[in-house]
Amino acid sequence: MEFRVARPDELGEISALYHRVWHETQAPYQHPDIAAFRDIAFMQDRIDAFYPNIIIGLDNGKLVALIVAKEARISQLFVDTTMRGEGIGRKLLELGEAKLIAEGATKVTLNCLVGNDAARHFYERNGWKVSETQTKIGQTHEGEVQIKAWEMVKTLDVFDHFA
């Protein structure tokens, strides 16, 4: 496995992975109109906006995972279905946290959709704690709908990343 910062010429491929895995893992926990709204163009716009704060995982040169780490926040941790259970998500989370530490962050946050218990437990196993349940807004073709998300927090220490 190779982990590194994404390059501009990879953003289309990253968007395709993001789109596919988001629809597999996140859509089931949201209003169905949100999934209809989040087409590949929507995902491409988001990935373009996240760049250059994207770290990717490659297996023999094939893109299999991504995470966004920006401004004391982790987001968009997605691992291809065929690669789950291999420690890739944990490694990307560690790299994202290390990036945020390097940027000076000590307390970081992320959102996890209410109902996505597998993701919540993954984050909790990696030192994250739910601080509150929030109501977020999701865009659809018909307007806005509410989304429930757990706000999760973690206090980072540079020495946690040197074992």
N, CA and C of each residue as an Amber inpcrd file, in Angstrom:
protein
   489
   0.8350000  -1.1880000   0.0000000   0.0000000   0.0000000   0.0000000
   0.8730000   1.2420000   0.0000000   0.4080000   2.2060000  -0.7430000
   1.0680000   3.5060000  -0.7800000   0.0650000   4.5480000  -0.3170000
   0.5150000   5.4730000   0.5290000  -0.3190000   6.5780000   0.9970000
   0.4130000   7.8650000   0.6870000  -0.3090000   8.8190000   0.1190000
   0.3190000  10.1010000  -0.2190000  -0.7540000  11.1530000  -0.4770000
  -0.2930000  12.3760000  -0.6260000  -1.1860000  13.4830000  -0.9650000
  -1.6160000  13.3380000  -2.4210000  -2.8710000  13.6170000  -2.6830000
  -3.4060000  13.5280000  -4.0480000  -2.7840000  14.5860000  -4.9460000
  -2.7020000  14.2480000  -6.2430000  -2.2230000  15.1840000  -7.2590000
  -3.4190000  15.7190000  -8.0470000  -3.2670000  16.8890000  -8.6550000
  -4.3830000  17.4780000  -9.4180000  -4.9020000  16.5760000 -10.5440000
  -4.0100000  15.8230000 -11.1850000  -4.4420000  14.9730000 -12.2920000
  -5.2340000  13.7470000 -11.8240000  -5.3540000  13.5340000 -10.5170000
  -6.0850000  12.3930000  -9.9780000  -7.4910000  12.7500000  -9.4850000
  -7.8610000  14.0180000  -9.5440000  -9.1180000  14.4520000  -8.9370000
 -10.3430000  13.8050000  -9.5740000 -10.3270000  13.5380000 -10.8620000
 -11.4510000  12.8610000 -11.5090000 -11.6230000  11.4440000 -11.0020000
 -10.5280000  10.7250000 -10.8780000 -10.5680000   9.3540000 -10.3680000
 -10.9980000   9.3350000  -8.8960000 -10.5170000  10.3030000  -8.1210000
 -10.9000000  10.4050000  -6.7180000 -12.3980000  10.6760000  -6.6080000
 -12.9090000  11.5620000  -7.4470000 -14.3430000  11.8700000  -7.4430000
 -15.1790000  10.6330000  -7.7450000 -14.7310000   9.8120000  -8.6890000
 -15.4680000   8.5980000  -9.0430000 -15.5030000   7.6260000  -7.8650000
 -14.3710000   7.4380000  -7.1870000 -14.3470000   6.5750000  -6.0120000
 -15.2440000   7.1470000  -4.9150000 -15.1210000   8.4190000  -4.6630000
 -15.9230000   9.1160000  -3.6490000 -17.4090000   8.9280000  -3.9430000
 -17.8160000   9.1470000  -5.1790000 -19.2160000   9.0130000  -5.5790000
 -19.7200000   7.5880000  -5.3290000 -18.9710000   6.6150000  -5.7920000
 -19.3950000   5.2190000  -5.6770000 -19.4850000   4.7810000  -4.2210000
 -18.4420000   5.0450000  -3.4400000 -18.4140000   4.5650000  -2.0640000
 -19.3800000   5.3680000  -1.1890000 -19.5530000   6.6570000  -1.4520000
 -20.5300000   7.4470000  -0.6970000 -21.9170000   6.8480000  -0.8840000
 -22.2700000   6.5160000  -2.1210000 -23.6060000   5.9570000  -2.3700000
 -23.7750000   4.5810000  -1.7130000 -22.7020000   3.8160000  -1.5770000
 -22.7700000   2.5150000  -0.9040000 -22.8910000   2.6570000   0.6100000
 -22.1690000   3.6220000   1.1740000 -22.0150000   3.6700000   2.6270000
 -22.7880000   4.7780000   3.3310000 -23.0880000   5.8650000   2.6520000
 -23.7290000   7.0040000   3.3000000 -25.1920000   7.1820000   2.9070000
 -25.5080000   6.9250000   1.6680000 -26.8810000   7.1200000   1.1800000
 -27.9220000   6.3750000   2.0130000 -27.6420000   5.1500000   2.4780000
 -28.6630000   4.4370000   3.2600000 -29.0770000   5.1430000   4.5550000
 -28.2840000   6.0830000   5.0460000 -28.5730000   6.7660000   6.3020000
 -29.1460000   8.1640000   6.0920000 -29.5220000   8.4830000   4.8630000
 -30.0030000   9.8250000   4.5690000 -31.3140000   9.7820000   3.7950000
 -31.9250000  10.9260000   3.7050000 -33.1350000  11.0910000   2.9020000
 -32.8000000  10.6840000   1.4640000 -33.6450000   9.8870000   0.8010000
 -33.3160000   9.4000000  -0.5500000 -33.0940000  10.5060000  -1.5830000
 -33.6810000  11.6630000  -1.3740000 -33.4930000  12.7590000  -2.3340000
 -32.0800000  13.3330000  -2.2880000 -31.4010000  13.1520000  -1.1600000
 -30.0180000  13.6190000  -1.0690000 -29.1450000  12.8020000  -2.0180000
 -29.3420000  11.4870000  -2.0200000 -28.5540000  10.6240000  -2.9160000
 -28.8010000  10.9770000  -4.3710000 -30.0420000  11.2650000  -4.7340000
 -30.3530000  11.6370000  -6.1160000 -29.6390000  12.9350000  -6.5070000
 -29.4790000  13.8280000  -5.5430000 -28.8310000  15.1150000  -5.7980000
 -27.3140000  14.9680000  -5.9370000 -26.7450000  13.9910000  -5.2530000
 -25.2870000  13.8380000  -5.2170000 -24.7980000  12.9730000  -6.3770000
 -24.8580000  13.5540000  -7.5360000 -24.3610000  12.8770000  -8.7350000
 -22.8540000  13.0880000  -8.8490000 -22.2650000  12.5770000  -9.9060000
 -20.8130000  12.6500000 -10.0620000 -20.3290000  14.1040000 -10.1590000
 -21.1150000  14.9880000 -10.7750000 -20.7120000  16.3970000 -10.8770000
 -20.6590000  17.0460000  -9.4940000 -21.6250000  16.7180000  -8.6410000
 -21.6250000  17.2270000  -7.2670000 -20.3560000  16.7730000  -6.5440000
 -20.0460000  15.4840000  -6.6840000 -18.8660000  14.9510000  -6.0100000
 -17.5800000  15.5530000  -6.5690000 -17.5360000  15.7790000  -7.8710000
 -16.3490000  16.4020000  -8.4750000 -16.1440000  17.8070000  -7.9150000
 -17.2240000  18.5750000  -7.7910000 -17.1100000  19.9180000  -7.2190000
 -16.5730000  19.8780000  -5.7880000 -17.0460000  18.9040000  -5.0100000
 -16.5780000  18.7910000  -3.6260000 -15.0960000  18.4120000  -3.5750000
 -14.7130000  17.4450000  -4.3830000 -13.3090000  17.0240000  -4.3930000
 -12.4230000  18.1800000  -4.8370000 -12.8470000  18.9100000  -5.8560000
 -12.0750000  20.0730000  -6.2990000 -11.8980000  21.0800000  -5.1570000
 -12.9520000  21.2740000  -4.3640000 -12.8860000  22.2210000  -3.2400000
 -12.0080000  21.7000000  -2.1050000 -11.9690000  20.3890000  -1.9140000
 -11.1500000  19.8000000  -0.8530000  -9.6560000  19.8130000  -1.1890000
  -9.3300000  19.7910000  -2.4810000  -7.9390000  19.7580000  -2.8980000
  -7.2470000  21.0380000  -2.4330000  -6.0580000  20.9850000  -1.8940000
  -5.0500000  19.9220000  -1.8400000  -5.0180000  19.1680000  -0.5110000
  -6.1090000  19.1250000   0.2060000  -6.1440000  18.5110000   1.5360000
  -6.6070000  17.0570000   1.5190000  -6.3320000  16.3630000   0.4310000
  -6.7690000  14.9850000   0.2510000  -5.5580000  14.0570000   0.3140000
  -5.6760000  13.0410000   1.1510000  -4.6690000  11.9800000   1.2230000
  -5.3230000  10.7350000   0.6340000  -4.5830000  10.0290000  -0.2040000
  -5.1460000   8.8540000  -0.8600000  -4.3570000   7.5960000  -0.5050000
  -5.0310000   6.4690000  -0.6850000  -4.4020000   5.1680000  -0.5380000
  -4.4480000   4.4490000  -1.8690000  -3.3150000   3.8870000  -2.2690000
  -3.2160000   3.1680000  -3.5370000  -2.7370000   1.7440000  -3.2760000
  -3.3670000   0.7930000  -3.9230000  -2.9670000  -0.6060000  -3.8520000
  -2.4460000  -0.9990000  -5.2230000  -1.1450000  -1.2190000  -5.3220000
  -0.5080000  -1.5090000  -6.6130000  -0.8720000  -0.4640000  -7.6630000
  -0.8650000   0.8010000  -7.2530000  -1.1450000   1.9080000  -8.1570000
  -2.6130000   2.2180000  -8.3740000  -3.5090000   1.3940000  -7.8300000
  -4.9540000   1.6060000  -8.0010000  -5.5060000   2.3620000  -6.7980000
  -6.2190000   3.4470000  -7.0590000  -6.8320000   4.2420000  -6.0030000
  -7.8780000   3.4130000  -5.2690000  -7.7400000   3.3070000  -3.9380000
  -8.6870000   2.5090000  -3.1620000  -9.2450000   3.2400000  -1.9460000
  -8.7270000   4.4360000  -1.6320000  -9.1980000   5.1160000  -0.4310000
  -8.8150000   6.5890000  -0.4400000  -9.5530000   7.3590000   0.3390000
  -9.2520000   8.7790000   0.4810000  -9.7070000   9.2840000   1.8310000
  -9.0990000  10.3790000   2.2530000  -9.5130000  11.1170000   3.4330000
  -9.1960000  12.5840000   3.1830000 -10.0060000  13.4560000   3.7740000
  -9.7610000  14.8920000   3.7230000  -9.4530000  15.3460000   5.1480000
  -8.3600000  16.0750000   5.3110000  -7.9550000  16.6150000   6.6070000
  -7.6540000  18.0930000   6.4060000  -8.4930000  18.9230000   7.0110000
  -8.3760000  20.3570000   6.7530000  -8.9660000  21.1420000   7.9220000
  -8.2170000  22.1380000   8.3860000  -8.7130000  23.0930000   9.3800000
  -9.2910000  22.4090000  10.6130000  -8.4980000  21.5430000  11.2400000
  -8.8640000  20.8370000  12.4650000 -10.0930000  19.9420000  12.2840000
 -10.2790000  19.4430000  11.0590000 -11.4430000  18.6070000  10.7780000
 -11.0600000  17.4710000   9.8340000 -11.5640000  16.2840000  10.1670000
 -11.4470000  15.1110000   9.3060000 -12.7820000  14.9570000   8.5790000
 -12.7170000  14.6260000   7.3110000 -13.9620000  14.3490000   6.5800000
 -13.6620000  13.4060000   5.4220000 -14.7140000  12.8760000   4.8700000
 -14.6450000  12.0730000   3.6410000 -13.6700000  10.9020000   3.7280000
 -13.7460000  10.1250000   4.7920000 -12.9250000   8.9160000   4.8800000
 -13.6890000   7.7880000   4.1930000 -13.1830000   7.3690000   3.0360000
 -13.8450000   6.3400000   2.2430000 -12.8290000   5.3150000   1.7630000
 -13.1750000   4.0400000   1.9390000 -12.3320000   2.9350000   1.5030000
 -13.1640000   2.0540000   0.5780000 -12.5860000   1.6760000  -0.5560000
 -13.2580000   0.8050000  -1.5150000 -13.7300000  -0.4680000  -0.8120000
 -14.9010000  -0.9160000  -1.1840000 -15.5110000  -2.0970000  -0.5720000
 -14.5710000  -3.2950000  -0.5540000 -13.8390000  -3.5070000  -1.6320000
 -12.9660000  -4.6820000  -1.7410000 -11.7510000  -4.6170000  -0.8190000
 -11.4890000  -3.4480000  -0.2340000 -10.2800000  -3.2650000   0.5690000
 -10.5670000  -3.0590000   2.0600000 -11.8280000  -3.1530000   2.4530000
 -12.1670000  -2.9330000   3.8580000 -11.6410000  -4.0760000   4.7160000
 -11.3170000  -3.7440000   5.9530000 -10.8040000  -4.7460000   6.8760000
  -9.3050000  -4.9690000   6.7670000  -8.6420000  -4.1650000   5.9490000
  -7.1910000  -4.3090000   5.7400000  -6.3730000  -3.2800000   6.5250000
  -7.0400000  -2.4350000   7.3260000  -6.3380000  -1.4120000   8.0990000
  -6.1160000  -0.1200000   7.3390000  -6.6740000  -0.0090000   6.1540000
  -6.4630000   1.1910000   5.3250000  -7.1400000   2.4080000   5.9430000
  -8.3580000   2.2300000   6.4180000  -9.0690000   3.3470000   7.0450000
  -8.3320000   3.8570000   8.2730000  -7.8440000   2.9390000   9.0970000
  -7.0960000   3.3160000  10.2910000  -5.8340000   4.0880000   9.9160000
  -5.1210000   3.6070000   8.8960000  -3.8930000   4.2800000   8.4690000
  -4.1980000   5.6770000   7.9180000  -5.2550000   5.7850000   7.1060000
  -5.6150000   7.1080000   6.5850000  -6.0230000   8.0570000   7.7140000
  -6.7520000   7.5340000   8.6970000  -7.1460000   8.3600000   9.8350000
  -5.9090000   8.8490000  10.5790000  -4.9350000   7.9690000  10.7930000
  -3.6850000   8.3680000  11.4430000  -2.9650000   9.4460000  10.6340000
  -2.9110000   9.2780000   9.3300000  -2.2390000  10.2650000   8.4800000
  -2.9770000  11.5980000   8.4890000  -4.3080000  11.5430000   8.4450000
  -5.0930000  12.7730000   8.5180000  -4.8640000  13.4970000   9.8320000
  -4.8520000  12.7490000  10.9230000  -4.5930000  13.3500000  12.2290000
  -3.1890000  13.9440000  12.2800000  -2.2120000  13.2430000  11.7510000
  -0.8410000  13.7500000  11.7360000  -0.7480000  15.0470000  10.9300000
  -1.4630000  15.1220000   9.8140000  -1.4880000  16.3540000   9.0140000
  -2.0590000  17.5090000   9.8360000  -3.1400000  17.2390000  10.5570000
  -3.7650000  18.2960000  11.3590000  -2.8590000  18.7230000  12.5160000
  -2.1530000  17.7730000  13.1290000  -1.1740000  18.1210000  14.1670000
  -0.1040000  19.0360000  13.5770000   0.3940000  18.6960000  12.3870000
   1.4290000  19.5110000  11.7330000   0.9340000  20.9170000  11.4420000
  -0.3710000  21.0620000  11.2540000  -0.9690000  22.3750000  11.0110000
  -1.2870000  23.1150000  12.3070000  -1.0070000  22.4640000  13.4570000
  -1.1870000  23.1240000  14.7460000  -2.4610000  22.7620000  15.4860000
  -3.2590000  21.8500000  14.9590000  -4.5130000  21.4750000  15.6200000
  -4.2330000  20.5890000  16.8250000  -4.9990000  20.7950000  17.8880000
  -4.9090000  19.9230000  19.0560000  -6.2530000  19.2560000  19.3570000
  -7.3360000  19.8940000  19.0160000  -8.6740000  19.3070000  19.1700000
  -9.3110000  19.2990000  17.7840000  -9.7000000  18.1160000  17.3380000
 -10.2340000  17.9830000  15.9850000 -11.6260000  17.3640000  16.0240000
 -12.3650000  17.5610000  14.9440000 -13.7400000  17.0820000  14.8710000
 -13.9800000  16.3470000  13.5620000 -15.0670000  15.5880000  13.5750000
 -15.5950000  14.9850000  12.3640000 -17.0740000  14.7300000  12.5890000
 -17.8170000  14.5010000  11.5190000 -19.2260000  14.1210000  11.6030000
 -19.3850000  12.6900000  11.1570000 -20.2730000  11.9860000  11.8240000
 -20.6280000  10.6130000  11.4850000 -22.1500000  10.5540000  11.4750000
 -22.7260000  10.0590000  10.4020000 -24.1730000  10.0310000  10.2880000
 -24.8140000   9.1530000  11.3530000 -25.8400000   9.6820000  11.9980000
 -26.5960000   8.9000000  12.9650000 -27.1410000   7.6670000  12.2440000
 -26.9580000   6.5230000  12.8620000 -27.3740000   5.2580000  12.2600000
 -26.2180000   4.4800000  11.6590000 -25.1490000   5.1660000  11.3180000
 -23.9860000   4.4890000  10.7540000 -23.1090000   3.9960000  11.9090000
 -23.6300000   2.9800000  12.6050000 -22.9740000   2.4850000  13.8100000
 -21.5980000   1.8910000  13.5280000 -21.4240000   1.2680000  12.3860000
 -20.1080000   0.6870000  12.0600000 -19.0530000   1.7860000  11.9910000
 -19.3710000   2.8990000  11.3440000 -18.4150000   4.0130000  11.2660000
 -18.1790000   4.6060000  12.6500000 -19.2440000   4.7940000  13.4100000
 -19.0850000   5.3570000  14.7640000 -18.1570000   4.4720000  15.5940000
 -18.3670000   3.1650000  15.5670000 -17.5260000   2.2600000  16.3500000
 -16.0760000   2.2840000  15.8600000 -15.8800000   2.3980000  14.5510000
 -14.5280000   2.5250000  13.9990000 -13.8280000   3.7430000  14.6050000
 -14.5160000   4.8920000  14.5930000 -13.9030000   6.1020000  15.1470000
 -13.6650000   5.9710000  16.6460000 -14.6230000   5.3810000  17.3630000
 -14.4440000   5.2110000  18.8000000 -13.2510000   4.2980000  19.1110000
 -13.0660000   3.2500000  18.3240000 -11.8940000   2.3750000  18.5180000
 -10.5920000   3.1350000  18.2890000 -10.6580000   4.2270000  17.5640000
  -9.4770000   5.0270000  17.2480000  -9.3970000   6.3080000  18.0750000
 -10.0860000   6.3030000  19.2270000  -9.9350000   7.3940000  20.1820000
 -10.9020000   8.5590000  20.0650000 -11.8600000   8.4820000  19.1710000
 -12.8340000   9.5500000  18.9900000 -14.0190000   9.3410000  19.9180000
 -14.6590000  10.4500000  20.3220000 -15.8280000  10.3880000  21.1920000
 -16.9370000  11.2700000  20.6300000 -18.1740000  10.8080000  20.7910000
 -19.3180000  11.6250000  20.3860000 -19.4620000  12.7630000  21.3830000
 -19.5170000  13.9880000  20.8840000 -19.7030000  15.1400000  21.7600000
 -21.1520000  15.6150000  21.7530000 -21.8420000  15.4220000  20.6360000
 -23.2530000  15.8220000  20.5450000 -23.8600000  15.2890000  19.2540000
 -25.1770000  15.3170000  19.2110000 -25.8980000  15.0090000  17.9790000
 -26.3450000  16.3320000  17.3850000 -26.0450000  16.5240000  16.1160000
 -26.3630000  17.7830000  15.4410000 -27.3570000  17.5450000  14.3120000
 -28.0650000  18.6020000  13.9750000 -28.9150000  18.5860000  12.8000000
 -28.2140000  19.3930000  11.7220000 -27.8930000  18.7380000  10.6330000
 -27.2450000  19.3730000   9.4840000 -28.2900000  19.5280000   8.3820000
 -27.9190000  20.2310000   7.3340000 -28.8150000  20.4360000   6.1950000
 -28.2120000  19.7730000   4.9690000 -29.0290000  18.9970000   4.2660000
 -28.6200000  18.3680000   3.0210000 -29.4350000  18.9230000   1.8660000
 -28.7710000  19.1390000   0.7560000 -29.4210000  19.7080000  -0.4170000
 -30.0170000  18.6020000  -1.2880000 -31.2210000  18.8550000  -1.8150000
 -31.8630000  17.9610000  -2.7700000 -32.3370000  18.7970000  -3.9530000
 -32.8580000  18.1410000  -4.9770000 -33.4160000  18.8820000  -6.1120000
 -34.6790000  19.6340000  -5.7110000 -35.3110000  19.2120000  -4.6280000
 -36.5550000  19.8340000  -4.1510000 -36.3300000  20.8470000  -3.0420000
 -35.0990000  21.0060000  -2.6110000 -34.8080000  21.9210000  -1.5110000
 -33.9490000  21.2450000  -0.4590000 -34.0150000  21.7690000   0.7510000
 -33.1800000  21.2640000   1.8300000 -33.9370000  20.2700000   2.7070000
 -33.1950000  19.2990000   3.2430000 -33.7340000  18.3500000   4.2140000
 -32.7470000  18.2380000   5.3700000 -33.2390000  17.7810000   6.4980000
 -32.3980000  17.6510000   7.6780000 -31.6760000  16.3110000   7.6880000
 -30.4690000  16.3510000   8.2270000 -29.6320000  15.1700000   8.4060000
 -29.1710000  15.1760000   9.8580000 -29.2690000  14.0520000  10.5130000
 -28.7550000  13.9260000  11.8820000 -27.3420000  13.3490000  11.8300000
 -26.4350000  13.9840000  12.5510000 -25.0390000  13.5340000  12.5740000
 -24.4880000  13.6400000  13.9860000 -23.6400000  12.6670000  14.3080000
 -22.8980000  12.7540000  15.5560000 -21.6660000  13.6080000  15.3010000
 -21.4820000  14.6280000  16.1150000 -20.2370000  15.3950000  16.0910000
 -19.2740000  14.6280000  16.9940000 -18.1450000  14.2300000  16.4400000
 -17.1570000  13.4750000  17.1940000 -15.9050000  14.3290000  17.3540000
 -15.2360000  14.1670000  18.4860000 -14.0490000  14.9670000  18.7890000
 -12.9160000  14.0710000  19.2580000 -11.7290000  14.5900000  19.0880000
 -10.5360000  13.9080000  19.5820000  -9.4850000  14.9660000  19.8890000
  -8.8270000  14.8020000  21.0220000  -7.6990000  15.6600000  21.3590000
  -6.4460000  14.9720000  20.8420000  -5.6950000  15.6980000  20.0460000
  -4.4940000  15.1280000  19.4260000  -3.2500000  15.5160000  20.2060000
  -2.3410000  14.5940000  20.2630000  -1.0360000  14.8100000  20.8790000
  -0.0060000  14.2890000  19.8900000   0.9550000  15.0810000  19.5500000
   1.9610000  14.6940000  18.5750000   2.6060000  13.3670000  18.9430000
   2.7460000  13.0770000  20.2180000   3.4100000  11.8520000  20.6450000
   2.5510000  10.6160000  20.4320000   1.2460000  10.7950000  20.2330000
   0.3820000   9.6570000  19.9020000   0.7490000   9.0500000  18.5610000
   1.4180000   9.7940000  17.7180000   1.7260000   9.3450000  16.3640000
   3.1610000   8.8530000  16.2160000   3.8380000   8.6690000  17.3600000
   5.1850000   8.1120000  17.3620000   5.2190000   6.9380000  18.3270000
   4.9430000   5.7630000  17.8190000   4.9380000   4.5810000  18.6970000
   6.1130000   3.6810000  18.3760000
